Each structure stands twice: as structure tokens, then as C-alpha cells.
Amino acid sequence: MKLTNHENNQFLQHLTGILHTKETALMKHCIQHGRISTYDHILSVAKLSFYLNRRLHLGADEKELVRGAFLHDFYLYDWHKNGYIGRLHGLHHPTIALENASRRYRLTPVERNIIQSHMWPLTLFHIPKCRAAWIVCIADKICSAYEIAAHTKSLRL
């Protein structure tokens, strides 16, 4: 996946005000999958969502798509540490991320749906209800699968 310089600039404009904050700095130190930080993961999901929307002409609002994707894992803790029960993290973190993002940012209904539903179908009752939420849900699964596979491969070397 390669964004043009113009696309990359547009992508970054959508993240004005949320890309360089103390919370995103914290996410650089929290592990998501394998050796991938939560920050790197959300950036990958946001970029892939943007790319898919553009290349497949899916028609989702780009700003809401990118912001929602970037905030989809805004839970602000490392779920591998401090005795957190990791297997329940998948069920609870979308709600925690939504609460955190709602306290910090003014979210649109689309952004809220993206954050709350990105783990569907694991979170059975939180279904993506708009095009942008479906795109992020799928992009999150693609990025997560890649990150887990890359980590598993590195363990065998």
C-alpha cells in the first residue's frame, strides 16, 4: 500500500489536533500485537482505511474515516501488562476507547460507530452501521492479521 505525497499530506491533515498529543505518545509505548505498538497499529489501520476508500472508490467521508480509524484503539493502556486479563480486552476495549476519545475530542456519530464497532463480530451487539465503520472494521482485521503473522514468523527464526 503506497500513498502518493499528496494523499499522505491529505491523510495527515485529517489528523490535525490528534496526531501529536500526550495520549498518542503514550500509545507508542504500549504493545498491540507482537512488537507492534498501539500507535503503529492505529496509524496502519487509518492509512489502510484511507487507501481502500480511495482506491476502491467506496465514498466514505475521509476525515471521519481517518479520525475514527486513528481513535479506534484509544484505550490508553498496555493490555499485556499490570495483570490485565488480556482475553477480555477484545470485548471491552472498544467501549473504553470510545469513552476516552469522547472525553478528549468532539466525535461525530460516524466516528463513534467506527470506534464502538471495530471489533465486530466479537462485540456482537455493536455492529458497523455506516460505510466508514465497515471499512475500518475490515482494515483493522487485515492489519491485525498481518501483525500477528509477522510476530509469529519472527518467533520461529
C-alpha positions as CSV (number, residue, x, y, z in Angstrom):
1,M,0.0,0.0,0.0
2,K,1.6,3.3,-1.1
3,L,0.1,6.7,-0.7
4,T,1.2,9.5,-3.0
5,N,2.8,12.5,-1.4
6,H,-0.4,14.5,-2.0
7,E,-2.5,11.7,-0.4
8,N,-0.2,11.4,2.5
9,N,-0.5,15.2,3.1
10,Q,-4.3,15.0,3.0
11,F,-4.2,12.0,5.3
12,L,-2.1,13.9,7.9
13,Q,-4.4,17.0,7.6
14,H,-7.3,14.8,8.8
15,L,-5.3,14.0,11.9
16,T,-4.6,17.6,12.8
17,G,-5.0,18.0,16.6
18,I,-4.9,14.3,17.4
19,L,-1.7,13.0,15.9
20,H,0.8,14.7,18.2
21,T,-0.6,14.5,21.7
22,K,0.5,13.1,25.0
23,E,-2.0,10.2,24.5
24,T,-0.6,9.3,21.2
25,A,2.9,9.5,22.7
26,L,1.8,7.0,25.4
27,M,0.4,4.7,22.7
28,K,3.9,4.5,21.2
29,H,5.0,2.6,24.4
30,C,2.0,0.2,24.5
31,I,2.2,-3.1,22.6
32,Q,-0.7,-4.0,20.4
33,H,0.4,-7.2,18.6
34,G,3.8,-8.9,18.9
35,R,6.3,-6.0,18.8
36,I,3.9,-3.5,17.1
37,S,2.9,-0.5,19.3
38,T,-0.7,0.6,19.6
39,Y,0.4,3.8,17.9
40,D,1.8,2.0,14.8
41,H,-1.2,-0.2,14.7
42,I,-3.8,2.6,14.7
43,L,-1.7,4.5,12.1
44,S,-1.6,1.4,9.9
45,V,-5.4,0.9,10.2
46,A,-6.1,4.6,9.5
47,K,-3.8,4.5,6.4
48,L,-5.2,1.3,5.1
49,S,-8.8,2.5,5.6
50,F,-7.9,5.8,3.7
51,Y,-6.2,3.8,0.9
52,L,-9.1,1.3,0.5
53,N,-11.6,4.1,0.5
54,R,-9.7,6.0,-2.2
55,R,-8.6,3.1,-4.4
56,L,-11.9,1.2,-4.3
57,H,-14.0,4.5,-4.6
58,L,-16.0,3.5,-1.5
59,G,-17.2,7.0,-0.8
60,A,-16.8,7.3,2.9
61,D,-16.1,10.7,4.3
62,E,-12.3,10.8,4.5
63,K,-12.0,12.9,7.6
64,E,-14.4,10.9,9.7
65,L,-12.9,7.7,8.4
66,V,-9.3,8.6,9.2
67,R,-10.1,10.1,12.6
68,G,-12.3,7.2,13.6
69,A,-9.7,4.7,12.5
70,F,-7.0,6.5,14.4
71,L,-9.0,6.6,17.6
72,H,-10.4,3.1,17.3
73,D,-7.9,1.7,19.9
74,F,-7.8,4.9,22.1
75,Y,-7.9,2.8,25.3
76,L,-4.5,4.1,26.6
77,Y,-3.1,1.1,28.4
78,D,-0.9,-1.8,27.5
79,W,-3.2,-4.8,27.8
80,H,-0.2,-7.2,28.2
81,K,0.9,-5.6,31.5
82,N,-0.2,-4.9,35.1
83,G,-2.4,-8.0,35.4
84,Y,-4.9,-7.0,32.8
85,I,-6.9,-10.0,31.7
86,G,-5.9,-10.0,28.1
87,R,-8.6,-12.3,26.8
88,L,-11.3,-9.9,27.9
89,H,-9.6,-7.0,26.4
90,G,-11.1,-7.7,22.9
91,L,-14.6,-7.4,24.4
92,H,-14.1,-4.3,26.5
93,H,-11.6,-2.1,24.8
94,P,-13.9,-0.5,22.1
95,T,-16.1,0.9,24.9
96,I,-13.1,2.2,26.8
97,A,-11.6,3.7,23.7
98,L,-14.9,5.4,22.9
99,E,-15.2,6.8,26.4
100,N,-11.6,8.1,26.3
101,A,-12.0,9.6,22.8
102,S,-15.3,11.2,23.7
103,R,-13.8,12.9,26.7
104,R,-10.9,14.3,24.7
105,Y,-12.5,15.0,21.3
106,R,-15.7,16.1,19.7
107,L,-16.8,13.0,17.8
108,T,-19.3,12.6,15.0
109,P,-21.8,9.8,15.1
110,V,-19.8,8.1,12.3
111,E,-16.6,8.3,14.3
112,R,-18.4,6.9,17.4
113,N,-19.7,4.0,15.4
114,I,-16.2,3.3,14.0
115,I,-14.7,3.1,17.4
116,Q,-17.5,1.1,19.1
117,S,-17.9,-1.4,16.3
118,H,-14.4,-2.1,15.0
119,M,-14.2,-5.5,16.9
120,W,-17.4,-6.8,15.3
121,P,-18.4,-9.7,15.2
122,L,-16.6,-10.3,18.6
123,T,-18.7,-7.4,20.0
124,L,-21.9,-8.9,18.8
125,F,-24.3,-6.0,19.5
126,H,-22.0,-3.3,18.3
127,I,-22.5,-3.6,14.5
128,P,-20.9,-1.3,11.9
129,K,-23.8,0.9,10.7
130,C,-22.1,3.0,8.1
131,R,-19.6,2.6,5.2
132,A,-16.7,4.1,7.2
133,A,-17.2,1.7,10.1
134,W,-17.3,-1.3,7.8
135,I,-14.0,-0.1,6.1
136,V,-12.3,0.3,9.5
137,C,-13.6,-3.0,10.8
138,I,-12.1,-4.8,7.8
139,A,-8.9,-2.8,7.8
140,D,-8.3,-3.5,11.5
141,K,-8.6,-7.2,10.8
142,I,-6.2,-7.1,7.9
143,C,-3.6,-5.1,9.9
144,S,-4.1,-7.3,13.0
145,A,-3.7,-10.5,11.0
146,Y,-0.5,-9.1,9.3
147,E,1.0,-8.0,12.7
148,I,0.2,-11.3,14.4
149,A,1.6,-13.3,11.4
150,A,4.8,-11.2,11.3
151,H,5.3,-11.7,15.0
152,T,4.6,-15.5,14.8
153,K,7.1,-15.8,11.9
154,S,9.8,-13.8,13.9
155,L,9.4,-16.3,16.8
156,R,10.3,-19.2,14.6
157,L,13.6,-17.6,13.4
